[in-house]
Amino acid sequence: MFGNARQYLTEVRGEFHKITWPAQKEYVGGTTAVLVIVGIIATVLGLIDIGLGQLMKLVVPS
């Protein structure tokens, strides 16, 4: 059991050294793109929510 765990951890360490991390410019650009897309989607969904709320006020008067 411990031999298998040791072998597994050795292989994980070997694979970890093969990872190529992106440059700072790449991940900053990716993060910025994600934040912009999330902001756009949130705005669109918020406007849809407001519109449907107003529609419900017309359909079901309080």
N, C-alpha and C positions, 0 to 999 in steps of 0.2 A: 504494500500500500504506500509506504513512504518512498519507495523507489520510483513508483509511478508518478507521485506528486513531484518529486525532485526532477524527474525527466520533463514533466509538463512545464514546470517553472523555468527550466533551462531553455526549453524551446520557446516559451513566451519571451524570455529575455532576448533570445536570438532574433525573433521576429520584431521585437521592439526596436532593435538597432537598425532594421531595414526601413523604418518609417521615414518618409521625407516630409518634413513640415513645410507648410507654405510660407512664403515671405510675408513680412508684416504688411506690405502694400496689398497683397492678395487678400488676406483675411480681413483687413480694414474695409476694402472695397466690397467684399462679400457681405460683411456685417451691415454696411451702409445700405446695400441693395435690399437686404432682408428688412431692415427697419423702414425703408421707404415703402416697400410693398405692403408691409403690415399696416402702416399708416394709411395708405390708400384704401385698403380693404376695410379697415375700421371706419373710415370716413363714409365710404359707400354704404356699409351696413347701418351706420348711424342714421344716414339720410333716409334709407329705406324704413328704418324703425320709426323715425319721426313721421314720415309720410303715411305709413300704415296706422299709426296712432291717430293722426288727424282724420283718416278715412273712417276709423272706428268711431270717432266722435260724431261724424255725420250719420253713420248707420245706426248707432245705438246712442240716442240722446240721454244725457244724465238727468 
